[in-house]
Amino acid sequence: FTFTPYATMDSIAWWLIERLNLDQMEVETLTKVLSTVAILIGVNVARWVALRVVFRQTEDVRVRYTWRKSIGYATTVLGALLLAYVWFGLFDNLGTFLGLLSAGIAIALQDLLIGFAGWVFILWRHPFHTGDRIHVGDHMGDVIDVRMFQFTLLETGTKGGSGQSTGRLIHVPNSSVFRQPIVNFTAGFPYIWNEVPVVVTFESDWRAAKEILVEIAEAHATHLTADAERKVKAAAREYLIFYAKLTPTVYMTVTDFGVQLTLRYIEAPRRVRGSEQAIWEALLDALAERDDIDLAYPTYRTYFNATEGKPGARVDLPGLSTKNAGSDA
């Protein structure tokens, strides 16, 4: 079975030749010209009808724009294939023609098709649910709506779990679930590990500062430990999640300008900012009562090892007894 879409145009061409005395123009050429005109008119009419149907279904400017671009691409590909058949005799076999036509439409509508596939994936695998706080690409927020081609986030101010709502809505294509990693702060294990770094000067009593941080952490975060243990056991049934220790802890390291004490504790994602504020308020109040602990910050100072260094680690300078410098003080 062969596909001959312009058989009627051939009859019209013969009629014109007989009526208008156009013997000098070949029937085949005239048929192709008439078929080209018909294809262009038909493609534009089809595009107009499709847009009218879409515009009646939605008033969303973004959705209309997407459909307008996609329908434009699809009708252009369709028109190009039909013109290729008319002028170059391509796709004489109907199966070949329909196969290439389907491939062209799939390419033109790939964003919508991938978006639909993403929607099916969201419903099937549940990478997130409505109400979850997620981070996808450069955007973070709470999922407030999931539709066939996109989901909507209520944006939060930062990329971390402590962000608060900015009031702005972000419409993310469903295709993002295939193209970008998705960080879910609330599904599976409903707590996150938060860290509060505190830097004290080298001259401070860092051991006492560490004890103060541990006491503050126990006062503000220990109440979550029992519930967190239950949630970890529940999450372990579905995911490979294992924590040997859920109680708050403090780690020590040395930076360029002091001793850094990092408080690490478990908190609910939406409560991180409030807990950090409570911890800092308690810490500042505690340090205000100590005269042997100072917070550090990047500074520059001149250090003269010959007089300030430890007696056994001072350098020897001509004319200066470094080993005894300052010993009479």
KOLLORO-270829 format. One line per field, with one value per residue (C-alpha): residue in one letter; x, y, z. Coordinates in steps of 0.02 Angstrom, whole numbers, plus 50000, padded with zeros to 5 digits. Example, Ala and Ser with C-alpha at 12.3 -4.5 7.8 and 13.67 -1.06 7.14 Angstrom:
BEGIN
rest <- (A|S)
X <- (50615|50684)
Y <- (49775|49947)
Z <- (50390|50357)
***
This chain:
BEGIN
rest <- (F|T|F|T|P|Y|A|T|M|D|S|I|A|W|W|L|I|E|R|L|N|L|D|Q|M|E|V|E|T|L|T|K|V|L|S|T|V|A|I|L|I|G|V|N|V|A|R|W|V|A|L|R|V|V|F|R|Q|T|E|D|V|R|V|R|Y|T|W|R|K|S|I|G|Y|A|T|T|V|L|G|A|L|L|L|A|Y|V|W|F|G|L|F|D|N|L|G|T|F|L|G|L|L|S|A|G|I|A|I|A|L|Q|D|L|L|I|G|F|A|G|W|V|F|I|L|W|R|H|P|F|H|T|G|D|R|I|H|V|G|D|H|M|G|D|V|I|D|V|R|M|F|Q|F|T|L|L|E|T|G|T|K|G|G|S|G|Q|S|T|G|R|L|I|H|V|P|N|S|S|V|F|R|Q|P|I|V|N|F|T|A|G|F|P|Y|I|W|N|E|V|P|V|V|V|T|F|E|S|D|W|R|A|A|K|E|I|L|V|E|I|A|E|A|H|A|T|H|L|T|A|D|A|E|R|K|V|K|A|A|A|R|E|Y|L|I|F|Y|A|K|L|T|P|T|V|Y|M|T|V|T|D|F|G|V|Q|L|T|L|R|Y|I|E|A|P|R|R|V|R|G|S|E|Q|A|I|W|E|A|L|L|D|A|L|A|E|R|D|D|I|D|L|A|Y|P|T|Y|R|T|Y|F|N|A|T|E|G|K|P|G|A|R|V|D|L|P|G|L|S|T|K|N|A|G|S|D|A)
X <- (50000|50073|50031|49973|49908|49901|49800|49661|49786|49832|49652|49642|49803|49733|49574|49674|49780|49625|49530|49672|49774|49929|50006|50181|50174|50196|50058|50178|50251|50080|50020|50167|50136|49952|49995|50121|49990|49865|49993|50041|49860|49817|49963|49924|49740|49785|49901|49766|49635|49754|49799|49615|49581|49728|49687|49509|49576|49698|49734|49908|50030|50173|50069|50005|50180|50242|50100|50117|50301|50272|50126|50228|50373|50257|50164|50329|50399|50237|50235|50417|50388|50236|50330|50476|50356|50276|50434|50560|50450|50513|50417|50321|50285|50150|50233|50398|50311|50210|50364|50468|50319|50301|50487|50477|50329|50418|50571|50464|50366|50509|50499|50314|50338|50483|50378|50235|50356|50423|50246|50220|50387|50336|50172|50255|50419|50372|50539|50438|50261|50161|50224|50404|50549|50663|50813|50819|50949|50971|50800|50740|50567|50414|50315|50140|50073|50111|50036|50055|50199|50268|50271|50269|50383|50356|50533|50640|50781|50933|50995|51008|50868|50852|50781|50619|50488|50517|50336|50386|50323|50441|50367|50487|50467|50436|50581|50696|50675|50776|50904|50949|50975|50835|50875|50728|50745|50588|50557|50631|50722|50632|50783|50945|51115|51150|51318|51358|51544|51615|51795|51886|52059|52214|52237|52062|52025|51953|51918|51803|51721|51691|51607|51494|51442|51403|51294|51201|51174|51105|50985|50920|50933|50929|50739|50742|50856|50725|50607|50752|50801|50624|50624|50795|50731|50578|50682|50804|50665|50665|50837|51013|51018|51122|51185|51288|51264|51120|51164|51241|51430|51567|51717|51878|51995|52121|52096|52208|52146|52089|52021|51859|51729|51589|51428|51336|51158|50996|50852|50693|50726|50601|50666|50851|50850|50760|50875|51030|50966|50932|51105|51195|51098|51140|51322|51346|51268|51385|51541|51497|51525|51696|51856|51961|51865|51856|51775|51900|51888|52012|52146|52327|52459|52648|52724|52904|52960|53121|53024|52847|52884|52899|53069|53124|53064|53133|53258|53432|53467|53637|53649|53492|53487|53325|53330|53325|53225|53085|53146|53170|52994)
Y <- (50000|50166|50336|50462|50617|50725|50613|50743|50880|50783|50791|50976|51005|50920|51023|51185|51136|51100|51256|51383|51318|51283|51152|51220|51173|50991|50906|50840|51011|51092|50952|50980|51167|51143|51010|51129|51266|51144|51078|51252|51302|51138|51146|51324|51284|51133|51240|51371|51242|51156|51321|51368|51204|51226|51408|51359|51232|51344|51526|51496|51601|51477|51327|51421|51471|51291|51222|51360|51320|51132|51141|51257|51133|50985|51068|51128|50950|50881|51010|50977|50790|50813|50932|50811|50676|50787|50857|50717|50563|50513|50395|50308|50172|50221|50128|50217|50385|50360|50297|50450|50562|50489|50512|50693|50728|50643|50754|50911|50867|50790|50913|50877|50689|50688|50797|50672|50528|50625|50643|50455|50427|50545|50452|50281|50299|50445|50538|50671|50707|50866|50952|50887|51008|50971|51045|51020|51105|51283|51288|51240|51245|51153|51053|51127|51056|50916|50921|50825|50928|51024|51034|51192|51241|51374|51442|51449|51572|51459|51293|51218|51143|51300|51409|51503|51543|51691|51689|51657|51509|51407|51302|51159|51044|50862|50817|50881|50716|50631|50768|50834|50757|50788|50814|50774|50844|50766|50596|50434|50503|50661|50739|50813|50836|51020|51093|51255|51303|51410|51476|51532|51610|51505|51587|51535|51384|51281|51131|51236|51306|51129|51082|51234|51185|51007|51070|51188|51051|50932|51067|51108|50946|50793|50789|50734|50585|50457|50503|50506|50329|50268|50356|50283|50107|50140|50212|50066|49950|50037|50120|50074|50202|50172|50293|50229|50388|50511|50617|50790|50797|50928|50907|51008|51066|51207|51348|51492|51607|51496|51332|51282|51186|51115|51069|50931|50885|50818|50934|50939|51031|51171|51202|51222|51412|51425|51299|51389|51551|51471|51390|51552|51652|51526|51520|51709|51722|51586|51662|51833|51762|51690|51792|51650|51620|51739|51712|51723|51805|51830|51953|51998|52019|52029|51883|51900|51723|51775|51850|51779|51599|51460|51465|51302|51345|51523|51568|51633|51810|51898|52005|51931|51786|51708|51566|51688|51830|51877|51761|51906|51969)
Z <- (50000|49947|50018|49884|49974|49819|49698|49703|49661|49505|49444|49484|49387|49233|49248|49255|49105|49001|49055|49059|48913|49019|48907|48938|49123|49163|49258|49391|49430|49442|49555|49673|49679|49720|49850|49931|49945|50020|50145|50204|50226|50313|50433|50485|50508|50614|50720|50745|50795|50917|51001|51016|51105|51224|51264|51311|51436|51531|51566|51638|51536|51560|51506|51355|51306|51320|51216|51086|51062|51059|50936|50826|50823|50789|50645|50569|50572|50500|50361|50319|50306|50194|50080|50072|50016|49884|49806|49829|49833|50006|50119|49979|50103|50227|50371|50344|50332|50491|50584|50539|50573|50748|50779|50724|50837|50983|50957|50944|51102|51200|51345|51371|51353|51477|51595|51585|51618|51768|51835|51820|51909|52051|52075|52064|52159|52274|52281|52373|52429|52448|52606|52594|52596|52450|52359|52170|52061|52124|52207|52379|52453|52517|52389|52383|52219|52094|51919|51757|51686|51836|52025|52130|52274|52406|52405|52561|52584|52592|52526|52700|52802|52908|52769|52796|52666|52550|52491|52309|52207|52097|51957|51920|51767|51812|51697|51835|51929|51790|51758|51932|52104|52228|52411|52526|52702|52775|52695|52761|52913|52971|53058|52995|53074|53103|53150|53242|53229|53370|53364|53521|53532|53559|53728|53786|53893|53750|53861|53969|53812|53750|53914|53902|53725|53779|53922|53806|53676|53807|53864|53689|53588|53702|53704|53521|53546|53597|53456|53333|53384|53347|53178|53133|53167|53060|52917|52926|52868|52698|52685|52737|52877|53032|53163|53309|53410|53407|53559|53533|53523|53503|53387|53401|53264|53239|53114|53061|53197|53340|53405|53320|53420|53312|53398|53303|53349|53274|53236|53133|52968|52999|53177|53139|53135|53302|53386|53322|53394|53564|53566|53522|53652|53787|53732|53730|53903|53968|53891|53960|54133|54091|54085|54016|53852|53704|53535|53392|53222|53079|53138|53101|53237|53252|53347|53408|53444|53530|53675|53660|53616|53741|53829|53751|53577|53555|53419|53459|53400|53411|53566|53643|53763|53703|53824|53971|53893|54007|54146|54268|54243)
***
